[in-house]
Amino acid sequence: MSELVFFSGTMDCGKSTLALQIGHNRSARGLQGVIFTRDDRAGEGRLSSRLGLVTDAVEADEGMDLYAYLVDHLSQGGRADYVIVDEAQFLAPEQIDQLARIVDDLDLDVFAFGITTDFRTHLFPGSRRLIELADRIESLQVEALCWCGARATHNARTVGGEMVVEGAQVVVGDVNHAMGQVGYEVLCRRHHLRRMTSATAHAGALSPDVLPVSADTPG
């Protein structure tokens, strides 16, 4: 039976790498897939991993009917043995419904990859719908780490190293970014609630220097 599988986790836990690996393993067995993505860090129509791997993909624009795209692809003689969707959290709920229809009507496995919550700890609409509809939900086994060494469970948006909690839900950025730019950092719940990023923690640390004390100083 074909399945809709949702692979979820925080940023920096290897979702895109696993998506690329699943595609590679199936192509090595002679299977052909259709890859969708949305707002990838490498640009439109690309699926990329922070390890440097990248492949071409179909940009799932806002309003695009993914089911109709697959039907058209197949009716024109194209082949599709499975579907991979990266950055699935950015899809609209109705597009997630279309993924479920691809599984049920076209009998294709759909592997969706995405983060569950945004920088405010709120569910993305696409992720919420995947949780509601997926046949199976898999948590990524590669644990991202907070700057303190604890398991990272939350995504934080930063500007100049400082965490921000206001703004549009979707702003494309990465965990690797220049200071001053909009970026992202994964944090444990404790430091996310305290809005303490690696930069602000470093800035607030006590100086390692101490004042010299002379032996002649009166007691």
Buried (B, 14 or more C-beta within 10 A) or exposed (E): EBEBBBBBBBBBBBBBBBBBEBBEEBBEEEBEBBBBBBBBBBEEBBBBBBEEBBBEBBBBEEEBBBBEBBBEBBEEEEEBBBBBBBBBBBBBBEBBBBBBBBBEEBEBBBBBBBBBBBBBBEBBBBBBBBBEBBBEBBEBEEBBBBBEEBEBBBBBBBBBBBBBEEEEEEBEBBBEBEEEEBBBBBBBBEBBEEBBBBBBBEEEEEEEEEEEEEEEEEE
